[in-house]
């Protein structure tokens, strides 16, 4: 796992200063502490930081092809590189190394851009063809690995694995993008459609850019998509057998490494399934680790220990105290952009724990998105059934009126928290799912915004981007569309961003076997009833894992990493919450109504409402803006 950076001048191939590329890479040294390199030519410069995983001594980068025609910098892993290598050797290719980077170079020479479809793995790479004077930038199917880009005032394009790599370039302007700010407060992260800084872009997942010197820079093109429009036939037993075969293959292919390897183990279905299949494939005990909190209601380490004992893993656990909020500034530094998924803190801690023993760790990420494991997906599936029974002209007056009258009762048992469901049923399925995913609805955001920010947004609404994703999805029903949105919008922006930054901060490679694209493609063909049955999500996945895991692991309510931020903002961070409305950087931006911010903080501190998620968003935004040193 590595970090890359580079510069490309398309229309006028100006000389590239190698020291500038080196500085862009140096600020990402945590992504690759084992080596560094820079290569430049007329109008192009490529830089690399290396974390050695496979072929530890033999694959330095930037790497040239055997005939010196092409050069590449690469971040990621190609899990089928040995099969591709054998195929390419049959056509005359010769290799100098034992790693996967050189395979990409030869695959480009053989198949051009079509080589992307043959690569199984997680990756971002920049490949320059000296003969064609072309630069290929490409990102993996799900966006496991990131790439930031900025068009510079001199006409060049800068790119880097993290925003801090671009910030090392002196020509990058630092101005907040109002739409990105609104999107962040809607979702809790800045989605791949935006960057917090105006003029910065992210290469979307499953997209590439092919740039050529002498021609204007063109936009990204999609090279792969998830098809929910086809349905597999066969019995539940047949589908279960196929699923377990694909899962075994996905796990085993990600256990290839020339360095120590282990797994994250939360005690949930997904990580436990990965550990079960790793144990099945390994002659030695699997190294596992877990993190818990010193708040009994939030701690799941006992479930992790149960799974570890079942499979005889070499397990380590660590408890994070409530005073761990002192690490917030380190979290902000990892992400560059504001990022309000509070589980980033325990994720970072479990990465730190894993790195003490291993260099590669397998996770269970991706299964909820692919197999419908989130409660919101199950609710949406059942809500869509209700929508199908009543036309929209009847739903809005019925459910909309009930929803507006129903009291907001966050404190009540779940069956009595009907307000959100009723309001959702009054809307289209896409509008309802956007409501379910959002942290703050537009009316609530607007109450916090200044008139200047509302004017700058000009009617922009982040929810519309998600709705458009769902409406163009290659899908048959509402559950398909919800999962498509989660896989293409939520997953790269939130979950994979969190895992990439927190693992790379400690020079740990995280691998996601349940995001093997063949496994996800299979899941997309499953009938809805094999994904959701009643109130049970991930139905088929859980059924096929019954041979490995006890039912109290498979069927207990999903929790995930939870951080006690509500308690923090009523205790040690109470004054920090109050400062958001007065002395903070945020209060000085002119984006917000300081009176509204103050009322939000006091309402939470006094226990009148639970505003912890919104306060956390504002808190992280304040810290991020301060660190970015934005200009007016």
N, C-alpha and C positions, 0 to 999 in steps of 0.2 A: 504494500500500500504506500502511496506516495503523494506528492504534491507537484503540480506543474504550473508553469507560467510562460507567457510569451508575448511577442509583439509582431504585428504583420502590417506592412504598408502595401495596400492593394494597387491603387491607381498610380502612385509614384513610389517606386521601390527605393526609399531612402536608407542610408546605412543605419544599422541598429547598434546601439551601445551595449556591449555584453555586460558591462557593470550594472546597467539599469535592470536588465533581466535578472542578474544575480541578486540584486537587492529585492526584487519582487519575490524571488524564491526564498531568500534568507528569512523573511518574516514568517514563513511557513515551515521552518526547520523542524517543528514538532511532527509534521506529517511524514518526514523522511530524515531521521537523524543519522542514517548509515552511509550517506553519500550525496554528492551534489555535482551538477554539471550544467554547462551552458554551451550552446552552439549558435552561431550567427552566420548569415549570408546576406546578400543584397535584399533588403526589404523584409527580412524575417529573422527572428531570434526565438529560440526555444530553451527553456530552463527546467530543471528537474531536481527534486529532493527525493531520496530513495529510502524506503523502509524495506529491508531485504526479507523476503518470504520464501521465494523459490529461486534456485540457481544463485546462491548467496554471493558468489564471487564473480560469476560469469556474465552478468547482464547489466552493466552500467548504462546509464542514460545521460543525455540523448544518445540514441542508438541508430547507427546507419545500417541499411540493408547491405547484403554481401556485395552487391554491384555498385554501392555508394549512390544509388539513384534516389533513395528516400531516407528520411530521418524522422524519428518519432520520440515524443515524450508521452508517457503513459501512466495513468493512475488506476489501479484496479487489479482484477484477476480474471483470466480467461480459463474457465474450468475444463473446457474440451480442447485445450491447446495441443495435447499429445495426439489426439485423433486428427486434428487439422494438420499437424506437422506431418503425420504419416501420409495423409492425402496429398499434401503439397510435394513431398519427397518423390512420390510416384510420377509427378509431372516435371521433375528435374530440379526442384528447389534444393539448395544445400544450406545447412545451418551451422553456425559457429558456436551457438550457446545452447543451454538446456532449458531455457525459460520460455515464457509465453510472449514476451515483447517482440522478439524477432519473428514469431509466427504471424503477428498482425502485419508487419512489414511485407512479408511474403504473400499474405492473403490479399493485401492491397494491390500488389503487383499482378496477382493472378485474376482477381475478381473486381477490382475497383471498389466503388461505394457498396456494391452488392456483398462485399465481405462482411458487412455489419450483421447481416441476417445469419451468418454462420458462426458468429461469436456468442458463446454461452458464458455469461458472467456479468460482472459489474465493472464498469469502466468509464473513464473519460480519457480521450487522447487527442493530441495534436500531431498530425502527420504531414510533413512537407515533402512534396515530390519535386525534386530539382529539375527533372526533365520537363514536366508539364507546368512548372511554376505554380503549383496548386497547394493550398493548405486545406486539409480536412480536419474539422473539429467534430467530434462525435461523442454522444452520451448514451449510456446503457438504457435498456428498455424501461426501467422503473425509476431511474434517477438516483440510484444508490450513491453514485459519486457526482459531485457538483462541478459546475464550471460557470464562473462569472465573467462577463465581457463588458467592455466599454469602448465606445468610439471616441477617439481623442481629437483634440482641436487641430492637430496637424494631419488629420485624415487617416491615421492609423487605427488599428484595432488592438487593444490590450486584452489579455485573458489570464485567468488564474483560478486555482482550485478554491480559494477563499477570497472574500472581499478584501481582506487585509493585504493580499498580494497586489490588487489593483491600487489600493491606497498608497502603496509604496512608490507609485508612479507620480511624479510631481505635476503632471498635466491634468490629473483627475480632479474635477470640481466636486465639492462636498455640499450639496444642497438636498434637503429633504424633499422627496416626492410626495405631495399631498395624497395622491391616490394610494401609494404604498402604505402611508400612515393609516389611512382609513381601512385598507385591507387588513393590516396588522391588528387593528382594534376590533375588526369583525371576526377574524379567525384565531388570533393568538399567535400568528406567525406571518411572515411576508411570503405569499405564495410565489411560485416560479414565474407567474405572469408579471411580477414587479420586483423592484429592488428598492430598499429604503432610500437610496441615493438616486436622484434624477440623472438619467444618462447611463446608468448601469443596467445591464440585462443579465438574465440567466439562460443558458442554453437549455431548452426544455428536455425532459426525459424522452427517450426514443426519437431524438432529432439529430440531424447533422447539418453542418454548414460546409459547403465546398467553395472556397474562395480562390480567385485566380488573379495573379498580378496583371495589371493593365485593364482590369474590369472593376466596376463598382461592387461594393460589398452587398451581397444578397442575403436575405433572411433565411432562417432555419427551415428545414424540410423534415417531415415525419418519415421514419423508415420502418416503424413497427407499430401495431396497435393491438388492443385486446378485443377479441370478437366474442360478444355475448349472444350473437344472433344465431348460432348453431347449437342444436341440442343433441346430446349423446343418447343412444338407446342402450338398453341392457338393465338387468336387475340390480338391486342394491348390492347384492353379493359380488356381482361382476365389477361394478363401479368401485366398490371398496377394495377389491383385489388390485385393480388398476391404480388406485390412489396410493396404496401402501407401496407398490412397486416404484412409482414416481418419487415418493418421499424418500425411500431408501436410496435411490440413485442420486437424488439431490443432496442428501446429507453426505453420502460417501464421496461424491465429487468435490465437496468442500472440505474434506478432511485431508486433502493433499497439501503438505507444507514441509519445508525443510527447517522449520523452527517449532518450538513447543506450541501445542494447540489445546484448547479447552472449550468451554461453553458457559454462557450465562444461564442460570437456573432460577427462575422466580417462583416455581411451584405451580404455575399456571399450565393450561393445556399445551400451549405452543412450545414453550421452552422445554417442558417435560417430554414432549413427543420427540423433539430433536435429540435430547439427551438419551432417550430410550433407544433410538435408532443408531446413535453414535456408539453406545455401549454394545449393541448387537454387532457392530462392524469392527470393534476394536478388541485386540487381545489384552490391552492394558486398561486399567481403570481410567475413565474419562475425568479430566480435571474440571470441576464445576465451582461456581461462586454465586453468591446471592447477597443482596443488601436488604436490610429491614430498618424500621423506625422504632424509636423508643416510645411509641404510642401504640398501645395494644391493638386498637381497632384498625391500624394501618399496617401492621406487621404481618408478613406472609412467610417469614423464614421457616416456620414449622412445616409448611407444605413442601418447601424446597428440600428440607432435611429428610422428609418422608420419601421423596423421589430419589434423593441421593443415596439413602440407605437401601432402597429397593434395587438400584442398579450398581451398588458398590462403588460409587464415584469417589474421587479424592476431593472432598467438598470443603469449602471455606465460606464462612458467612461473617458479615460485619454489620453492626448496628450504627445507623446515623442518628445523632442526637438532634433535638429541636433547635439547638444553638448553631446548627450547621449553616444557617443563613449567612454566616460570615464569609462564605465562599462565593457569594453572589457576583462580586466583581470579576472573579475568575471565569464564571459562567458567561458573563457579558463579553469578556475578551475572546472567548472561544467562538462565539457566534457572529460577532461584528454587527449584524443586523439585530434588531430587537426580536426576542424569542421568548414567548411566555408560557410554553409548556413546562409547568413546574416539575415534571418528572425528569427534566434534564439534570437536575441535581443528583438524585439517586442513580441515574444512568451513568453519570460521570464517576460517581463513587464506585459503582460495580466495575466500570472499566479500569479504574485505578487498582482495584483489588485483583482483577484478572491479570493485569500487566505485571504484577509481582511474580507470576508463575508462567505466563504464556505470552506469545506474541500475536496469536490468532485466536479469536473466540467466535463460536457460532451462536446465533441468537434465534429466537422464534418469531421475529418480526415478519409481517406480511400475511400471516394466516387469517387474521381478522378481516382484512380487506378482501382477500381472495375467496374465503369460504363463508362470509357473512357472520362474523363473530361479534360484532358490536351490537349493543342493545338498540342503538338508533336504527340500524339496518333491519332488525327484527320488527321494531315498531313501525318503521316505514312500510315494510312488506304487508303488515296487517292493516295499516291505515289505507294502503292502496286498495285493499279489498273493500273497505268501506266506501272509498271514493268511487269505485266501480258500480256501486249500488245506487248512488244518487248523483244526478247531474249537477254541474257546478252552480247553476242558477238556484238550486235548492240548498246546496251545502253551505254557501256563504251566509245566507241569512240565518240558517239554523245553527251551525257550529260557530260562525263568527260571533253571533249575539251571545251564545252561551260562553264562549271563550272570553269575551270582553267583560262579562258579568262575573265569571268565576274568579274567586280571590287567588292571588299568587301565594302559594303555601309551600315554600321550600322546606319548612320545618315538618311538614306532614308526612305520613306514610305514603309510599309511592302511588298506591291506587287513588289517593285523594289529590295528587298533583296533576290535575287534568287540564289546567289552563293551556299549557303549551300544546297538548294533543288536540284540544278543541280548536285552537287557533290554526294549527297545522291542517286539520281536516277541512277548514274553510278555504284553504288555498289549493293550488295545483300541487301535484306530487313534488315537482322540482322546487317550488317555493317552500313547501313544507320541509323538505330535506335541508335546504339552505338554512332555514330557521333552526333545525336540529343541530347543525354543525357549528353555527355561529356562537360566539361568546356574548356578543352584544348586538341586538337588533338596531336597525338604522335610527328609529326614534330615540333610543337610549344614547346612541353615539352623538346624535345631533344636539342633545341636551348638554353634552360636555363641550361641544365645539364652539369656537368663536365664530362670529359672522364672517370674518376674513377666511377662515378655513372652509366654511360651507360654500362661500363664493368661489374659492379656488377649486373645489371639487366639481363644480358646474354640473351637478346632477349625477355624477358618477356613483355607482352602487356596486360594491364588491360582490354582493350576492348574485348579480346578473352574470358574472363570469362563471360561477359554479352552475347556475341554471343553464347557461349555454352549453357547458360541458355535458350536462346530463341530457339535454335535448338532442345533441348531435351524436350521442353514444350509439355504437353498433349493438343495440340491445332490443330485447323483446318485451320487457316488463319493468315495473318500477324498482324491483329489487336489483335487477341487472343495472339499471341506470344509477342507483345509489352506490353499488359496488364499483362501477366504472368511475364515478366521481371520487370515491375514496382512493382507488388505485392510481388515478392520474392527477389528482389535485391535492388531496389531503396527505397521501403517503409521501410523495417527494418533498412537499413543503414543510411537513411537521415531523413525522416519525423518522424518515431517513436522514433528514437534516440533523435531528437530535443525535442519532446514533453516529453519524459521520463525524460531527464536530467533537462530541465527547470522547469517542474512541481515539480519534486522531490527536486530540490534545495530549494523550498519554502514549502516543506512538503504538497504538494497538489496532490491529486489523479486525474489523467485525464483518462476519459473513452471514448472509440471510438465506439459508437453504430453502425455506418455505416461499421464497420469491423466485425460485427457479422458474423461468418463463414457461417451460413445458408443463409444470405443475399448475401454474396460474391459468394457462390456456385450457387445461383439462377442467379445472374448477369452473371456468366460465361456461362449459358445456353442460354442467349438471342441471337437471330440472330444479326449480325453486324448492320443491319439497325435500330435496336431498341436501339443500343448504340450510333451510329454515323449516323446522317442524314444530308447530305450536309456538311456544316461547323459547325454543332452543335453537340457537344459532350454531353454525359449524357442525351441523348434524352428522353428515357422513364422516367428517374428520374424526369426530368423537367416537362414532361407532367403530371405525376401523382401528382405533387406538385402544379399544376396550381389552384387547389381548395383552396390552403392555401396561396400562395404567389403571389404578383403582378408580371407582366411580366418584369418590369424594374429591378427586383431583379433576376428573373430566367434567363433572356436572355441578360443581359449586359455582356460586355467582362470580362473574368476572369482576376483578378489582383493578389490576394493573398497578403501576407505581403511583402512589399518592403522596403528596408532600403536605405537611400541616401548615399551609400558608394562612388559613383562616385564624389559627391560634397565634401565628407570628404577628399578624397585623393588629391583634388585640393585646399583644404583649410586647416583646422586644422590638418590633418594628412599628409600633403605634406612632411614634414621633416621625418616623420616616414617611408614614402614610400622610400625616398632617402636612409635612413639608412639601408634598407634591403640589399643594395648592398655593404655596407661598414662596419658599426659598429655592425650590428646585430649578434645574435647567428647563424642565418642561413648562413651569409656570411663566418662564420668560420668553418662550417661543412665540407667543401670540396665537397659537393654534387652539387654545382652550379657554373656557370660562373658568377662571380661578375660583369663583364662588361655587360653581357646580362641583368642581374637584374637591373643595373643602367639605361640602355637604356630603359627598360620597364617602369620604374618609371618616367623618364623624359618625355617620349612620352605621358604618361597620364597627368602629371602635366601641361605640355604645351598645352594640348588640341588637340594634333595631333591624338590621338586614345583614345578609352575607354577601358582601361586595368583594370578597377576597380575590376572585379571579380577575375582576376588572382592576382592582388595585395592583395586583401583581403585574398585569399588562402595563399599566401606567408607570409603575416602579421600574420595570425592565426597559421601557421606552426611554425614560429619563436617563438611566445609566448609559444606554446605548448612544443616545444623542450626545451626551457629554463626552463619551469616548471617541466618537466619530469626528468631533471638533468641526461641526458643520458651520458653514457661513450663511449669512443672510441672503 
